[in-house]
Amino acid sequence: MSEVELAIRGGMIVTADGMRRADVGIAGGRVVALAERIEGAAQVIEADGLWVMPGGVDTHCHIEEPNAAGGLSEESFITASRAAFAGGTTSTVSFIPQWKGHGILERADDYARRAATGMLDHSFHQIITDPTDEVLERELPQVVARGIRSLKVFLTYDAVHLSDAEYLRVLRAARKHQCLVHVHCENYDAIKWRIEALLAAGLTAPKYHAWARPPVVEREATHRAIALAELVDQPIQVFHVSCAEVAEEIAAAQARGVKVWGETCPQYVTLTADDMARTSAKDGAFEGAKFICSPAPRGADEHERVWDMIRRGVLDVVSSDHCAYSFEGPNGKRQNGTDRFDRIPNGIPGITARLPLMFSEGVSKGRITPEHFVRLVATNPAKMLGLWPRKGGIHVGADADIALWDPQRKRTLTNAMMQHVADYTPYEGMEVTGWPVRVLRRGESVMENDQVTAQPGTGQFLPRAPYDMIAPRGITPNGFAD
């Protein structure tokens, strides 16, 4: 096979469909051969004792995101690329913001330029916070024409939440333009009411973040989001499902044939509400701010129930929801003071830890198979976002995005290992079994033994065409669709 430029030799290939010992042949940045033995390659990587898996596809990352006040999230596309490669991820999907009172085109070019500075292959979701006629009828078709085929909406947060009427407008526009809609499901008014009551009672510490957002407000919003999507006949994915009672809403809809999918994150099988009650000698109760994200982590007993939903396939994608606020500094967790939980920025860093945590908690502890792990972190995300078959697998014609894993390697997580911009990791001190020792992006080695060698500006934008998975079913109440 003289056309093979690089051969990965002797490893155990793990894909969504199975495991087998074989060589991988790569040329022109793509997989060109899978065979028992590949000879004649210009370069060989010996992978004996390693598992050869697809590079991770993380479809929920907040990176270098501008805000309406003129600020910018701390994680740049360059630092995010380093962090992703360090943890075995090679492709990401992040968010183009929209601010109320503004259109969506004004941020699109700027955000694309920012992403082009990094090393990750990447695509985007378009956030919709103000679904005016101008946005949905004139601007959205132009965004879709650029290959952006997913919309993100929030049913909570003061600055971005949509009313039911606005959500319906987005669903209708998404159906018209063949986009997937991703939904942050929490009940805005219930949370606001609950926060006011907690503050009035003098309950202001970080641990009360979980009290303000109990599972019932996530469950109600999920039920409502699915019901309205079913009314319109628009496929949706529910982001960051935190507990089984929310996943049951998805399972019930799936049993009716509704096109709805569920995503969860490592924090919902590793962290708990008790982490937000942590204290330290230096920071007192504010130490718990390190673990604040939304939806909030639940009780420790919820972890196994979430794993059960993963095994059932109700939750079939695991993303990081990487949102890197440092603990210190003017743009970190303290930016709005330390005296009220509702003013602490929501979000935790996790782009590096996603794959090692899920491999260790899932595969190494026997909760899921290696093939299921690949489906969760690479294949299913790629299919959900229309990136398959280019991304998410190891097969002839796919991009040679490959992570070589030592399944037996034990490591204790530290912030320095994460290589992200944040000054802490919520997973500090956790021991994992299984670690990526080398990562290739389109056949180029970009990380080896924790050293990232990719050059800024080498990532590629991944435009997405229409794909069958997110096509409407053609089923609406009474057969009426406006």
ROLUMDO-359167 format. One line per 5 residues: number of its first residue (from 1); their letters; for each residue x, y, z of N, C-alpha, C. Coordinates in steps of 0.2 Angstrom, whole numbers. Example, Ala and Ser with C-alpha at 12.3 -4.5 7.8 and 13.67 -1.06 7.14 Angstrom:
2
1) AS) 66/-28/39/62/-22/39/66/-16/39 | 64/-11/35/68/-5/36/64/0/39 $
% end
This chain:
482
1) MSEVE) 4/-6/0/0/0/0/4/6/0 | 8/8/-6/12/13/-6/9/20/-5 | 3/20/-6/-1/27/-5/-1/29/2 | 0/24/7/-1/26/14/5/30/17 | 3/36/19/9/40/22/10/38/29 $
6) LAIRG) 5/36/33/6/35/40/2/29/42 | 5/24/45/2/18/48/2/18/56 | -4/17/59/-4/16/66/-4/8/67 | 1/5/70/2/-2/69/1/-5/76 | -3/-11/76/-3/-15/81/-8/-13/87 $
11) GMIVT) -12/-8/86/-17/-6/91/-23/-10/91 | -27/-9/96/-34/-11/96/-39/-6/94 | -42/-6/88/-46/-1/86/-53/-2/89 | -55/3/92/-62/3/96/-66/8/92 | -72/6/89/-77/10/86/-83/9/89 $
16) ADGMR) -88/13/87/-95/12/90/-98/5/89 | -95/1/84/-98/-5/82/-94/-11/84 | -88/-10/87/-84/-16/89/-77/-14/90 | -73/-20/92/-66/-19/93/-62/-24/89 | -57/-22/86/-53/-27/83/-45/-25/82 $
21) RADVG) -41/-29/82/-34/-28/82/-32/-27/74 | -30/-21/72/-28/-20/65/-24/-14/65 | -21/-13/59/-17/-7/57/-22/-2/54 | -21/5/55/-24/10/52/-19/14/47 | -21/14/41/-18/18/36/-20/25/34 $
26) IAGGR) -16/30/34/-18/37/33/-15/40/28 | -18/44/24/-15/48/18/-20/54/17 | -16/60/16/-20/66/14/-25/68/20 | -23/66/26/-27/68/32/-33/63/33 | -34/58/29/-40/54/30/-38/46/31 $
31) VVALA) -42/42/34/-41/35/34/-42/32/27 | -37/29/25/-37/26/18/-37/18/18 | -35/15/24/-35/8/24/-36/5/32 | -39/0/32/-39/-4/39/-37/-11/37 | -32/-14/40/-30/-20/38/-26/-24/43 $
36) ERIEG) -25/-30/43/-22/-34/48/-14/-31/48 | -12/-30/42/-5/-27/42/-4/-23/36 | -1/-17/38/0/-12/32/7/-11/32 | 10/-12/26/17/-11/25/18/-5/20 | 24/-3/20/26/2/15/25/9/17 $
41) AAQVI) 22/11/23/20/17/25/27/21/26 | 26/28/24/32/32/25/34/33/33 | 29/33/37/29/34/44/25/29/48 | 27/26/54/24/21/57/23/24/65 | 17/23/68/16/24/75/15/17/78 $
46) EADGL) 19/15/82/18/9/85/13/10/91 | 7/6/91/2/6/96/1/0/99 | 5/-4/100/4/-11/104/3/-9/111 | -3/-12/113/-5/-11/120/-9/-5/121 | -10/-1/116/-15/5/116/-21/3/112 $
51) WVMPG) -26/7/114/-33/7/111/-33/13/106 | -35/12/100/-35/17/94/-43/19/93 | -44/25/96/-51/27/96/-52/34/92 | -58/35/90/-59/41/86/-58/47/91 | -55/53/88/-55/59/92/-62/61/95 $
56) GVDTH) -62/63/101/-68/66/104/-71/71/100 | -78/71/100/-82/77/97/-86/80/102 | -84/86/104/-88/89/110/-92/95/107 | -99/93/107/-104/98/104/-107/103/108 | -104/104/114/-107/109/118/-101/113/122 $
61) CHIEE) -98/118/119/-92/121/122/-93/129/121 | -92/132/127/-92/140/127/-85/142/127 | -83/145/121/-76/147/119/-76/154/117 | -72/158/120/-71/165/117/-77/168/115 | -82/168/120/-89/170/118/-90/177/121 $
66) PNAAG) -91/182/116/-92/189/118/-98/190/122 | -99/195/126/-105/196/130/-107/203/128 | -113/205/130/-117/211/128/-113/217/131 | -110/216/137/-107/221/140/-100/223/138 | -98/219/132/-91/221/129/-86/216/132 $
71) GLSEE) -87/212/136/-82/207/139/-82/201/134 | -77/196/137/-76/190/133/-74/185/137 | -77/179/136/-76/173/140/-68/172/140 | -66/169/146/-58/169/147/-55/164/142 | -58/158/140/-55/153/136/-55/155/129 $
76) SFITA) -49/156/126/-48/158/119/-48/151/115 | -49/152/108/-49/146/104/-42/143/104 | -37/146/105/-30/143/106/-30/139/112 | -31/142/118/-31/138/124/-36/133/124 | -42/134/121/-47/128/121/-44/122/117 $
81) SRAAF) -41/124/112/-38/119/107/-33/115/111 | -28/118/115/-23/114/119/-27/110/124 | -32/112/127/-35/109/132/-39/103/129 | -42/104/124/-46/98/120/-41/93/118 | -36/94/115/-31/89/112/-28/86/118 $
86) AGGTT) -27/89/124/-24/86/130/-28/80/132 | -35/81/131/-40/76/134/-42/71/129 | -40/72/122/-42/67/117/-48/70/113 | -50/76/113/-55/79/109/-52/82/103 | -54/81/97/-52/84/91/-57/89/87 $
91) STVSF) -63/89/89/-68/93/86/-73/96/91 | -75/102/90/-79/105/94/-85/109/91 | -90/110/94/-96/115/92/-97/120/97 | -96/126/96/-97/131/101/-102/136/98 | -103/142/102/-109/146/101/-108/153/99 $
96) IPQWK) -112/155/94/-112/162/91/-117/165/95 | -116/170/99/-121/173/103/-125/178/99 | -131/179/102/-136/184/100/-138/188/107 | -138/194/106/-140/198/112/-147/201/111 | -152/202/116/-158/204/114/-158/212/112 $
101) GHGIL) -162/213/107/-161/220/103/-156/220/98 | -153/214/96/-148/214/91/-150/208/86 | -147/208/80/-147/203/76/-142/197/77 | -142/193/72/-137/187/73/-131/188/68 | -132/191/63/-127/192/58/-121/196/60 $
106) ERADD) -122/201/65/-117/205/67/-112/202/71 | -113/196/74/-108/192/77/-105/186/73 | -108/184/68/-106/178/65/-99/179/62 | -98/184/58/-91/185/55/-86/185/60 | -87/189/66/-82/190/71/-80/184/74 $
111) YARRA) -86/180/76/-84/174/79/-81/169/75 | -82/168/69/-79/164/64/-71/166/64 | -70/172/64/-63/174/64/-59/172/70 | -63/173/76/-60/170/82/-58/163/82 | -63/159/79/-62/152/79/-57/150/75 $
116) ATGML) -55/153/69/-50/152/64/-43/153/67 | -42/156/73/-36/157/76/-34/150/80 | -38/146/81/-37/140/85/-35/134/81 | -34/128/84/-32/122/81/-37/117/80 | -43/117/83/-48/113/83/-52/113/76 $
121) DHSFH) -54/107/73/-59/108/68/-66/109/72 | -70/114/69/-75/117/73/-81/118/69 | -87/118/72/-93/121/69/-96/125/75 | -102/128/73/-106/132/78/-113/131/78 | -116/132/84/-123/133/85/-124/141/85 $
126) QIITD) -130/143/83/-132/150/83/-137/150/89 | -135/154/94/-140/156/99/-145/161/97 | -151/159/99/-157/164/97/-160/166/104 | -159/173/105/-162/176/111/-168/181/110 | -168/183/103/-173/188/101/-175/186/94 $
131) PTDEV) -180/182/94/-183/179/87/-187/184/84 | -185/190/82/-189/194/78/-190/192/71 | -195/195/67/-196/193/60/-189/195/56 | -186/200/58/-179/201/54/-174/196/55 | -174/193/61/-169/188/63/-171/181/59 $
136) LEREL) -177/180/60/-179/173/58/-180/173/50 | -183/178/47/-185/178/40/-179/180/36 | -175/185/38/-170/188/33/-163/185/35 | -161/185/42/-154/184/44/-153/176/45 | -158/172/48/-157/165/49/-155/162/42 $
141) PQVVA) -159/163/37/-157/159/31/-149/160/28 | -147/166/30/-140/168/28/-135/164/33 | -137/163/39/-133/159/44/-133/152/42 | -139/149/40/-139/142/38/-135/141/31 | -135/146/27/-132/145/21/-124/145/22 $
146) RGIRS) -122/147/27/-114/146/29/-113/139/32 | -118/135/33/-117/128/35/-118/127/43 | -121/132/46/-123/132/53/-130/129/53 | -131/123/56/-138/120/55/-140/118/62 | -139/122/67/-141/121/74/-142/127/78 $
151) LKVFL) -148/128/81/-150/133/85/-150/132/93 | -148/136/97/-148/135/104/-153/140/107 | -157/138/111/-162/142/115/-161/141/122 | -163/146/126/-163/145/134/-170/146/136 | -173/142/141/-179/143/144/-178/146/151 $
156) TYDAV) -172/149/152/-171/152/159/-165/157/157 | -163/161/163/-158/166/163/-161/173/160 | -160/178/164/-163/184/163/-162/187/156 | -155/187/154/-153/190/148/-155/186/141 | -157/180/142/-157/176/136/-163/172/135 $
161) HLSDA) -168/171/141/-173/166/140/-178/168/135 | -182/163/133/-187/164/128/-194/162/132 | -199/166/130/-206/164/132/-208/158/128 | -213/155/129/-216/150/125/-218/152/118 | -220/158/118/-222/161/111/-216/161/107 $
166) EYLRV) -211/164/110/-204/165/106/-201/158/104 | -201/154/109/-199/147/108/-202/144/102 | -209/144/102/-213/142/96/-211/145/89 | -209/151/89/-207/155/83/-200/152/81 | -196/150/86/-189/147/84/-190/140/81 $
171) LRAAR) -194/136/84/-196/130/82/-198/130/75 | -203/134/73/-206/134/67/-201/136/62 | -196/141/63/-191/143/59/-186/138/58 | -184/134/63/-180/129/62/-182/123/58 | -189/122/58/-192/117/54/-191/119/47 $
176) KHQCL) -193/125/46/-192/128/39/-185/127/36 | -180/128/40/-173/129/37/-169/123/39 | -173/117/41/-169/111/43/-164/112/47 | -165/114/53/-160/115/59/-162/111/64 | -158/109/68/-159/106/75/-159/111/80 $
181) VHVHC) -164/110/85/-164/115/90/-162/112/97 | -157/115/100/-154/113/107/-157/117/112 | -160/114/118/-164/118/123/-161/117/130 | -159/123/133/-158/123/140/-164/123/144 | -166/118/147/-173/117/150/-173/118/157 $
186) ENYDA) -175/124/160/-176/125/167/-182/131/166 | -186/131/171/-192/135/171/-190/142/174 | -190/147/170/-187/154/172/-191/157/178 | -197/157/177/-201/160/182/-201/156/189 | -201/150/189/-200/146/195/-193/147/199 $
191) IKWRI) -188/148/195/-182/149/197/-181/156/200 | -184/161/197/-184/168/199/-188/168/206 | -194/165/206/-198/165/212/-194/162/218 | -191/156/216/-187/152/222/-181/156/224 | -177/160/220/-172/164/222/-174/169/226 $
196) EALLA) -179/173/225/-182/178/229/-183/176/236 | -186/170/236/-188/167/243/-182/165/247 | -177/162/244/-171/160/247/-167/167/250 | -167/172/246/-163/178/248/-167/181/253 | -174/181/253/-177/184/258/-177/181/265 $
201) AGLTA) -175/174/265/-174/170/271/-167/170/273 | -163/174/269/-156/175/271/-151/169/269 | -153/165/264/-150/160/262/-146/162/256 | -140/164/256/-136/167/251/-130/163/248 | -128/158/252/-121/155/251/-122/151/244 $
206) PKYHA) -116/149/241/-116/145/235/-120/139/235 | -121/135/241/-124/129/241/-132/130/239 | -134/136/240/-142/137/239/-143/138/231 | -138/138/227/-139/138/220/-143/131/218 | -141/126/221/-145/120/220/-152/120/222 $
211) WARPP) -153/123/228/-160/124/231/-164/128/226 | -161/133/223/-165/137/218/-167/134/212 | -164/128/210/-165/125/204/-166/117/205 | -171/115/209/-172/108/210/-174/105/204 | -173/98/204/-175/94/198/-182/96/195 $
216) VVERE) -187/97/199/-193/99/197/-194/104/192 | -190/109/192/-190/115/187/-186/113/181 | -182/108/181/-179/106/175/-184/101/172 | -187/97/176/-192/92/173/-198/95/170 | -200/101/173/-206/104/170/-204/107/163 $
221) ATHRA) -198/111/163/-196/114/157/-195/109/151 | -192/103/153/-191/98/148/-197/95/145 | -202/94/150/-209/92/147/-212/97/142 | -211/103/144/-214/109/140/-211/109/134 | -204/109/134/-200/110/128/-202/104/123 $
226) IALAE) -202/98/125/-204/93/121/-211/93/118 | -216/95/122/-223/96/120/-223/101/115 | -220/107/115/-221/112/110/-217/110/104 | -211/106/105/-208/104/99/-212/98/95 | -216/94/99/-220/89/96/-226/93/92 $
231) LVDQP) -228/98/95/-234/102/92/-232/104/85 | -225/107/85/-223/110/79/-220/105/74 | -218/99/76/-215/94/73/-208/96/71 | -204/98/76/-197/100/76/-193/96/80 | -188/93/78/-183/89/82/-179/93/86 $
236) IQVFH) -178/91/93/-174/95/97/-169/90/101 | -164/93/104/-160/89/109/-160/93/115 | -161/90/121/-161/93/127/-154/93/130 | -151/98/131/-145/99/134/-144/97/141 | -138/95/143/-136/94/150/-141/92/155 $
241) VSCAE) -144/86/153/-149/83/158/-145/80/164 | -148/82/170/-144/81/176/-147/75/180 | -153/73/179/-155/68/183/-160/63/179 | -162/57/182/-166/52/179/-173/55/178 | -176/59/182/-183/61/181/-184/65/175 $
246) VAEEI) -179/69/174/-179/73/167/-178/68/161 | -173/64/162/-172/59/156/-179/55/155 | -183/54/160/-189/50/159/-194/54/155 | -194/60/155/-198/64/150/-196/63/143 | -189/63/142/-187/61/135/-188/54/133 $
251) AAAQA) -188/49/138/-189/43/136/-197/42/134 | -201/45/138/-208/45/136/-210/47/129 | -207/53/128/-208/56/121/-205/51/116 | -199/49/117/-196/44/112/-200/38/111 | -204/36/116/-208/30/115/-214/32/111 $
256) RGVKV) -216/38/110/-221/40/106/-219/42/99 | -212/41/98/-209/42/91/-207/49/90 | -207/53/95/-205/60/94/-197/60/93 | -195/65/89/-188/66/88/-185/70/93 | -183/67/99/-180/71/104/-174/67/107 $
261) WGETC) -169/70/108/-163/67/111/-161/70/117 | -157/66/121/-154/69/128/-147/69/128 | -144/74/131/-137/75/132/-136/76/139 | -130/73/142/-128/74/149/-121/76/149 | -118/77/155/-111/79/155/-108/76/161 $
266) PQYVT) -101/75/161/-97/72/167/-99/74/174 | -101/81/174/-102/83/181/-108/80/184 | -113/77/180/-119/74/183/-118/67/185 | -112/64/184/-110/58/186/-104/58/191 | -102/64/192/-96/64/197/-97/69/202 $
271) LTADD) -100/75/201/-100/80/206/-107/80/209 | -108/83/215/-115/83/219/-116/90/221 | -122/91/224/-124/97/227/-120/98/233 | -118/93/236/-114/94/242/-107/98/240 | -105/97/234/-98/101/232/-99/108/233 $
276) MARTS) -105/111/232/-107/118/232/-107/120/239 | -107/115/244/-107/117/251/-100/117/254 | -95/116/250/-88/115/252/-86/122/255 | -81/122/260/-78/128/263/-71/127/263 | -67/133/263/-60/133/264/-58/138/269 $
281) AKDGA) -52/138/272/-50/143/277/-49/149/273 | -47/149/267/-46/156/263/-52/159/261 | -57/155/258/-63/158/255/-69/156/258 | -69/153/264/-75/151/267/-80/147/263 | -87/149/263/-92/146/260/-91/147/252 $
286) FEGAK) -88/153/250/-87/154/243/-83/149/239 | -80/144/243/-77/139/239/-81/135/235 | -88/135/237/-93/131/233/-94/134/227 | -92/140/225/-94/143/219/-90/139/213 | -85/136/215/-81/132/210/-85/127/206 $
291) FICSP) -91/125/209/-95/119/207/-102/122/204 | -103/128/204/-109/131/202/-110/130/194 | -115/127/192/-117/126/185/-124/125/185 | -127/125/179/-134/124/178/-136/120/172 | -140/115/173/-143/113/180/-138/111/185 $
296) APRGA) -140/112/191/-135/110/197/-134/103/197 | -128/101/199/-127/94/201/-132/92/207 | -134/85/206/-139/83/211/-135/79/217 | -139/74/220/-136/70/225/-132/65/223 | -128/62/227/-123/57/225/-127/50/222 $
301) DEHER) -133/49/225/-137/43/223/-140/44/216 | -140/50/213/-142/51/206/-137/49/201 | -131/48/203/-126/46/198/-128/39/194 | -129/34/198/-131/28/195/-137/28/191 | -142/32/193/-148/33/189/-147/36/182 $
306) VWDMI) -142/41/182/-140/44/176/-136/39/172 | -132/35/175/-129/30/171/-134/25/168 | -139/23/172/-144/19/169/-147/22/163 | -149/28/163/-151/32/157/-147/32/151 | -140/32/153/-135/31/147/-135/24/144 $
311) RRGVL) -135/19/149/-135/12/146/-142/11/142 | -147/14/144/-153/13/140/-153/17/134 | -149/21/133/-149/25/126/-153/31/126 | -156/33/132/-160/39/133/-156/45/132 | -150/45/136/-145/50/136/-139/47/131 $
316) DVVSS) -139/49/125/-134/46/120/-129/50/118 | -128/56/121/-122/60/120/-119/63/127 | -113/63/127/-110/66/133/-105/72/131 | -107/78/133/-103/84/131/-100/86/137 | -95/92/136/-92/95/142/-96/100/145 $
321) DHCAY) -100/104/141/-103/110/143/-97/115/146 | -92/115/143/-86/118/145/-87/126/145 | -87/129/151/-88/136/152/-83/138/157 | -77/141/155/-72/141/160/-72/148/163 | -74/149/169/-73/155/173/-68/153/178 $
326) SFEGP) -63/157/179/-58/156/184/-61/158/191 | -58/155/196/-60/157/203/-58/164/205 | -52/166/203/-50/172/205/-50/177/198 | -49/183/199/-48/188/193/-55/191/192 | -54/197/188/-60/201/186/-65/198/182 $
331) NGKRQ) -64/193/178/-69/189/174/-71/182/177 | -69/181/183/-70/175/186/-77/174/190 | -77/169/194/-82/168/199/-84/174/203 | -79/178/205/-80/184/209/-82/190/206 | -83/190/200/-84/196/196/-90/200/199 $
336) NGTDR) -95/197/201/-101/201/204/-102/201/211 | -96/199/215/-96/199/222/-97/192/225 | -96/191/231/-96/185/234/-102/183/239 | -107/188/239/-111/188/245/-118/185/243 | -119/183/236/-126/180/234/-124/175/228 $
341) FDRIP) -127/169/230/-126/164/225/-129/165/218 | -134/169/218/-138/170/211/-134/175/207 | -128/178/209/-124/183/205/-118/179/203 | -117/173/205/-111/169/203/-111/167/196 | -107/168/192/-107/165/185/-108/158/185 $
346) NGIPG) -113/155/181/-114/148/180/-109/145/175 | -106/140/177/-102/136/172/-95/134/175 | -93/128/173/-87/125/175/-83/123/169 | -76/123/170/-72/120/165/-72/113/164 | -71/110/158/-72/102/158/-70/99/151 $
351) ITARL) -67/103/147/-66/101/140/-60/95/140 | -56/96/144/-50/91/145/-52/85/148 | -56/86/154/-58/80/158/-63/76/156 | -67/78/151/-73/75/148/-72/67/147 | -67/66/142/-66/59/140/-62/55/145 $
356) PLMFS) -57/57/149/-54/53/154/-59/51/160 | -64/56/162/-69/55/167/-74/50/165 | -76/50/158/-81/46/156/-78/39/155 | -72/39/152/-69/32/151/-68/29/158 | -65/32/163/-64/30/169/-70/27/173 $
361) EGVSK) -75/32/173/-81/30/177/-85/25/173 | -85/25/167/-89/21/163/-86/14/161 | -80/15/157/-77/9/154/-73/5/160 | -69/9/163/-64/6/168/-68/3/174 | -74/6/176/-78/3/181/-83/-2/179 $
366) GRITP) -83/-3/173/-88/-8/170/-95/-6/169 | -96/0/169/-103/3/168/-105/2/161 | -101/4/156/-102/3/149/-96/0/146 | -98/-2/139/-92/-5/135/-88/0/132 | -82/-2/130/-78/3/126/-82/6/120 $
371) EHFVR) -86/1/116/-89/4/111/-95/9/112 | -98/8/118/-103/13/120/-100/19/122 | -94/19/125/-90/25/126/-89/29/120 | -86/26/115/-85/29/108/-92/32/106 | -97/29/106/-103/31/104/-105/38/108 $
376) LVATN) -104/38/114/-106/44/118/-102/50/117 | -96/49/116/-91/55/115/-89/57/109 | -90/53/104/-88/54/97/-93/53/91 | -95/46/91/-100/45/85/-106/48/86 | -110/47/91/-117/50/92/-116/58/91 $
381) PAKML) -112/61/95/-111/68/94/-110/70/86 | -106/67/83/-105/68/76/-111/67/72 | -115/62/73/-121/60/69/-126/66/71 | -127/67/77/-132/72/80/-131/79/76 | -125/81/75/-124/88/72/-122/87/65 $
386) GLWPR) -123/82/61/-122/81/54/-115/81/52 | -110/79/57/-103/79/55/-101/72/53 | -105/67/54/-104/60/52/-105/60/44 | -101/56/40/-96/51/43/-89/54/43 | -88/61/41/-82/64/41/-79/63/48 $
391) KGGIH) -82/64/54/-80/64/60/-83/59/64 | -80/57/70/-83/52/75/-82/45/74 | -78/43/69/-77/36/68/-70/35/65 | -68/28/64/-62/26/61/-64/21/56 | -65/24/50/-67/20/44/-64/24/38 $
396) VGADA) -64/20/32/-61/23/26/-65/29/24 | -61/34/23/-64/40/21/-65/45/26 | -65/43/32/-66/48/38/-59/52/39 | -60/58/42/-54/61/44/-50/57/49 | -44/57/49/-40/53/53/-39/57/60 $
401) DIALW) -44/58/63/-44/61/70/-44/55/75 | -39/54/78/-38/48/82/-34/49/88 | -37/46/94/-34/46/100/-31/39/102 | -25/39/104/-22/33/106/-22/33/114 | -26/28/116/-27/27/124/-23/22/127 $
406) DPQRK) -20/23/133/-18/18/137/-24/17/142 | -27/11/141/-33/10/145/-31/8/153 | -25/7/154/-23/5/161/-20/11/165 | -18/16/161/-14/22/164/-18/25/170 | -16/26/176/-19/29/181/-16/36/182 $
411) RTLTN) -20/41/183/-18/48/184/-23/51/189 | -20/56/193/-24/60/197/-24/67/194 | -30/69/193/-32/75/190/-29/81/194 | -26/86/190/-24/92/193/-26/98/188 | -26/104/190/-28/109/186/-22/110/180 $
416) AMMQH) -16/109/182/-11/110/177/-11/105/171 | -14/99/173/-15/94/167/-20/96/162 | -25/100/165/-31/102/160/-29/107/154 | -24/111/155/-21/115/150/-26/120/148 | -32/121/151/-36/126/150/-34/133/153 $
421) VADYT) -38/138/152/-36/145/154/-38/146/162 | -43/142/164/-46/143/171/-40/141/176 | -41/144/182/-36/143/187/-38/138/192 | -43/134/190/-45/128/194/-48/123/190 | -49/117/192/-53/112/189/-58/109/195 $
426) PYEGM) -64/108/194/-69/105/199/-67/98/200 | -63/95/196/-61/88/197/-54/87/200 | -52/92/203/-45/92/206/-45/86/211 | -40/82/210/-39/76/215/-42/70/213 | -46/70/208/-50/63/206/-45/59/203 $
431) EVTGW) -45/52/204/-41/48/201/-45/45/195 | -41/44/189/-45/41/183/-40/35/181 | -43/31/178/-40/25/174/-41/25/167 | -36/26/163/-37/27/156/-35/34/154 | -31/35/149/-28/42/147/-26/42/140 $
436) PVRVL) -27/47/136/-25/48/129/-17/50/129 | -13/46/126/-6/47/126/-4/50/120 | -8/50/114/-6/53/108/-13/55/104 | -13/60/101/-19/62/97/-17/65/91 | -21/63/86/-20/65/79/-26/69/76 $
441) RRGES) -25/74/73/-30/78/70/-29/78/62 | -33/75/59/-32/74/51/-25/71/50 | -23/66/54/-17/63/52/-11/66/55 | -12/72/58/-6/76/60/-6/75/68 | 0/73/71/1/72/78/0/79/81 $
446) VMEND) -5/80/85/-5/87/89/-4/86/96 | -4/80/99/-2/80/106/1/73/107 | 6/73/111/10/67/113/12/68/120 | 10/63/124/12/63/131/11/70/135 | 5/73/134/3/79/137/6/85/133 $
451) QVTAQ) 10/85/128/13/90/125/9/92/119 | 6/97/118/2/99/112/7/103/107 | 7/101/101/12/103/96/8/107/90 | 1/107/90/-2/110/85/-1/117/85 | -1/120/79/0/127/77/-6/131/77 $
456) PGTGQ) -7/137/80/-13/141/79/-14/142/72 | -21/142/71/-23/144/64/-24/138/60 | -23/132/62/-23/126/58/-30/122/59 | -34/124/63/-41/121/63/-45/123/57 | -50/119/55/-54/119/50/-62/120/52 $
461) FLPRA) -65/125/48/-72/125/49/-76/119/46 | -81/117/49/-85/111/47/-92/113/45 | -93/115/39/-100/117/37/-104/110/37 | -111/111/38/-115/105/39/-121/106/34 | -122/101/30/-128/101/25/-134/98/28 $
466) PYDMI) -140/98/25/-146/95/28/-144/87/29 | -147/84/34/-146/77/35/-152/74/38 | -154/68/36/-160/65/38/-162/64/45 | -157/64/49/-158/63/56/-163/68/59 | -162/74/57/-166/80/60/-171/82/56 $
471) APRGI) -173/78/51/-179/80/47/-185/79/51 | -190/83/50/-197/83/53/-200/76/52 | -204/73/56/-207/67/55/-213/68/50 | -216/74/49/-222/75/45/-228/73/49 | -228/73/56/-234/72/60/-235/78/64 $
476) TPNGF) -241/80/64/-243/86/68/-250/85/70 | -253/88/76/-260/87/78/-264/89/72 | -269/84/71/-274/85/66/-271/86/59 | -265/85/58/-262/85/52/-261/92/49 | -261/97/54/-260/104/52/-253/107/54 $
481) AD) -250/110/49/-243/113/50/-243/119/47 | -242/125/50/-242/131/47/-236/133/43 $
% end
